[in-house]
Amino acid sequence: MIEKNAHFTVTEWMWLKMSLRVYSVSTRSQLYSVYFDFREDEEPEIVCRIFAEQIQKMVESRDPRPVQEEYYWDWASKEKKVLADIVTELPVLSKAFDADSTVLFQFMHHYGMGSSVLCEIRGSSISWRT
């Protein structure tokens, strides 16, 4: 028989993970999509992978890095705002959460059979992989 009244405790970290996954699925499109991975090491980390049609266009047209970086900084800022909105609803995590140190943004080049990281943003620094 299935137990209908069993209790289950959800931590704020679990709630954040679930909320980000729901956000990812609910906003997915061909033009712009985000995916979240969670590293559960000593210091938890969120990896936000961003796929966008505009990335492919910039790569194919060989746009200079400063042109691409402008998009990447804007997208990272947008996703930080989403994270902040979700975290503010969590009383304990909201006091300790710092997106600049906890979130790694990876901008992905999708080339048909797979994808690779073009560059990463953490806090105020950007690093290129290619």
N, C-alpha and C positions, 0 to 999 in steps of 0.2 A: 504494500500500500504506500502511496506517495504521501509524505509528510507535508501538509500545507501550512503549518504554523512554525516551521523551523526559522530561527533567527540567524541573521548573517550580518556581521559588522563590516562596514566599508570605511576605510581610512580616507583622509583627505587626499593623499597621494593617489590612491586607487580611484577616487572620484575625479581627480584632475586627469588622469590617464583616460578614463572612460569618456569624459567630456571632450577631450581633444580628439579622440577617435571618432566620436559622433560628429563633431565639427568637421573633421576631415571628410567623412563620407557625405555629409549633407551639403558641402560646398564644392564638391568635386565637379570639374568640367574639363572640356578639351582645351580650353584656353589657359586655365590656371588651377593647379591642384597642390595640396599639401598633404604630407604623410608624416606621422609622428612615430618615432621609436623611443624607447625608454631604457636607459642603462641604469641598472640597479646597484652599481658599485658603492663604495663607501660614500661618495658624494653623488647622489642621483643626478642624472643628466637627461635632458630632453633633446633629441635630434629632430629638427624640423627640416624635412626634405621638400624643396619647392621645385615643381615642374611647371613650366609655362611655355606656351607656343612662342612667345616673344624671345625666350632663350634660344630656341632653335633658329629663329630668324636672325638673331644677332650673331650666332656662331656661323651660320651659313654665309652671311654677308661679311664676315670677318670684322665686325665692329670693334673699334679699339676698346681696351679694358675700361677706361674712364666712362665711356658711354654705357657699357654693361653694368658697371658698378652703381651708377645712378639708379637703375632699376632695382638692383639687388638690395641696396640700402633702403629704398622705399618699401619693397616687399617685406624685408625683415622688420621694419618699423610697423607695418600693418599687422603682421603676425604677433609682434610683441604686444600690441594693443589688444588683440583678441585674448592672448594669454592673461594679460592684466585684468581684463574684464571677468574672466573665469576665476582667476585666483582671488579676486577681491571678495568673492562669495564664500571663501574658505577661511574661517576665523584664525586658525593657527598658521597654516601655510602662507597666508597673505603677509604675515609679519616677517617671515624668513625668506620668502621667494625673491630671487633677483634674476631676472631674465638675462641680464648681461653675462652672468657667470654660469647660469644653469642651462641655457639654451644654445645649442650649436645649430646655425642655419646652414644648410647645404643646398646649393643651387645646382640642379641636375640637367645634364644634357642627355636627352632621350633620343637615341639614334635608331630606333626600330626594333632591334633584337635585344636591347637592354639599355642601360643608362650608366652614366659615370658622373662623378662630382666634378664640376667646373671650378667652383670656388666655395669658400666657407667664410661665414661671418660669426664671430663671437665677440660680444661687447662692442668695442670701437675698432676692432682690427679685422682685416680681410686678408685671406690668403688664397692664392690661386694654386690649383692642382695641375693645370696643364701648361 
